Amino acid sequence: MHQILCFGDSNSFGTMPVMGLGQAQSYPVGQRWPDVMAERLPNSQVIVQGQPGRTTLHDDPIEGAHRNGFRVLPAVLESYATLDLVILKLGTNDLKARFSVTPQDIAQSCECLIAEVRARAKNAKGQPPQILLVCPPPIQERGALAQMFQGGAVKSLGLSEAYGAAAKRAGVLFFDAGAFIAVSDIDGIHYSAQSHAVLGAALADFLGSNFFNKLV
């Protein structure tokens, strides 16, 4: 059975679009994009490691250093004996005004995560697992989260190109989620249930063509 790890933020965890700060609710298991993807992948176990507020490698001065993906990734990777594929889907929270980073900064942060996966994880053959870098869709500045992400909408438009270049440099698979879904108009950050369904199906199709058919 293929072991697939999804390492992401609230949109992997399954947070619904929020109406106000502190009012977050989550979709039930089965409706999140990793769950939808898992249903369509043969002979696979999909492990969901999504944390609301998780950044690529920044200690959050408000929400806590434990939201730093680079800090927690080693422990997550070492919790599994083997991994065949690691899906990295982070970067949205790096767009918060408090971090003051560019799209290229965020993409290079993802390269640090890629290097960590290669250094710490292995498949059944003792080799580093395959890696899929997923670029999140552009955000909007609206609703309860608008001020938190002030200036992030324009930056987010540059993520696809920056992530694509980073994936090419690192030699990993690349998937642009923004080509298939958009964020909710409610809070400009999170996804509707329909978008989770669309994204999960699109990722399953992508992996069917770019990962599973290359396994030997």
N, C-alpha and C positions, 0 to 999 in steps of 0.2 A: 504493500500500500504506500502510495506517495504521500509524504509529509509536507504540507504547505503551511508556512507561517505568514500571517498577515499582520504587519507591524504598522500601526497607524494611530490616528487621533480620534476625536469624537465621532467623525463620520465613518470610522470603522467600528467603533463602539456601538453606534446606532442612535446617537442623540437626535431627537426630533428638532425641527425649527423652534426656537424659543420666542415666547412673547415678551418675556422680561427677565432681567438678571436674577439668577437663583431659581428659575422656574423650569429647569431642564427636565425633560422626560425622554424615555428611550423606546425605540421600537422593540417589539418582542423578538426573541431569537427565531430565526426563520425569515424575517423580513429585511435584515441587514444585507448589504451587498456581498459580504463574504459568505453568508449562508446561501444566498441565491446562487452564487458562483459554485459553491460546494455541491449543490444538488445536481449540477450539470457536468461535474467532473468525475470521470470513472476512476474507481479504485483509489480514492484520495481521501485523506483526512485534512481538513482545513482548520487550522488553529487560529483563533481570533485574539489578537493582543492589541486592542484599541483602548486608548486612554484619553478622555476629554482633556483638552488643553495641552496635549503633548507637543513639544517643539522638536526640531531636528537635534539641536545641541545647545540650546540656551536655557540657563537657569531662569525661571520666571520669578521676578522680584515680588510679585503679588500672589501668584498661585502656587509657588513653591518650586524648589530645585528638583523635586521628584518628577516634575513634568518634562525634564530634560531627557529626550529620547536616547541620546548618546550615552548618558549615565546608566540607564536601565537596560539598554540593549544587551550588554554582555551577560547579565543574569538571565535574561529571557532566552538567549541563544543556548546557554549552557544548561537550560532546563530540559532540553530535548536531546536524546541520544543521536538522532540523525534528522536532517532536514534536506529535502530534495529541492525546494524552492522557497525563497523568501521574497515576499512582496512588501516593498517599502512605499508607504503612502503617507507622507508627511509634508509639511511646509505651510499649510494654511495658517497655523498659529504663529509662525514666524512673521506673518504680515501684520501682526499687532503693532500699533504705533510705538509701544514701549521698547521694541527691539531695534528699530531703525536700521534695517538691513535691506539690501537690494535683491532683485531676482537672482542675480548671479551668486550672491552670497548664499542664498538659500539652496541653490543647486549644488554649490560646492560643499555645503553642509551635508547634503545627501551623499556626496562622494565619500565623506568621512564615515557615514553609516555603512556604505557599501564595503569599504575597506575593513570595517569592524566585522561585518558578516563573514567576509572571506577569511579573516584571521581566527575566528572563534567557532564557526559552524562547519559541519561536514555532512556529507551524505553517506549512504551505506558503503560506498567504495572508498571512504576516507578522503574524498575530495570536497572542495568548497561547493555549496549548493548553487544552483542557478539563482539569479536575482532579477526581479522585475521592479523597475522604478516607475511608479505611477505619479504623474503630475496631476495635482488637484485642479478642478475647474476654477476659472476666475471668480473672485468674490464680488459682492456688492456692499456698499456702505448704507445700510438701512436698518430700521427697527432698533431693538434694544442693544444690539452689538455695534452700531454704527460708529460711535465715538471710540470704542476700544480698537477698532480696525481703521481709524481715520488715516487716509492716504494709502491704504492697502489695496483698494480696488484697481488703481492705475498700475501699481507694482505687479499685481497678480496677472495682468495681461502679458507680462514678460516671462512668466514662469515656463510656459510650454517650450519656447525656444531654448531657454537656459537649461531646463531639465533634459531636453533632447540632446543638447551638446554634452551635458554631463554624462548621460547614459552612453553616448558614443565614446567618450574618453575612457570610461570605465569598462566598456565592453559588456554591458548588461542589456537586458531587454527593456524596452520603453513603451509606455502606454499613456496616451493623453486623455484623461477622463473628460476634459472639457469638450472633446469632439463628440461626446455622447450625452452628457448631462449638463445641467446648469444648477446653480444653488437656488434655494427657495427665496421667493420674494419676501417672505416673512421676516427673516433675520439676515439674509444675504450670505450665510456661512454654511448652514446645514442643508441636507437633502430631503426631498419628499420621499414618501414610500415608493412612488412610481420611479423616481430617479434611482433609488437603491436597486429596484428590480432591473432597470435598464442597464445600470452599471455592472451588476453581477452577471447578467447574461452576456454582455459585451466582453467582459474579462474572461469568462469561460470560453467563449468563441476564440478569443485571441490566444489563450493558452493552448487550446486544442490545435491551433495551427502553428504555434511558435515554441511550444514546450513539449507537449505530450508526443507529437509525431516525430520528435528528435531523440526520444529516449531509446536507449539500446539495452 
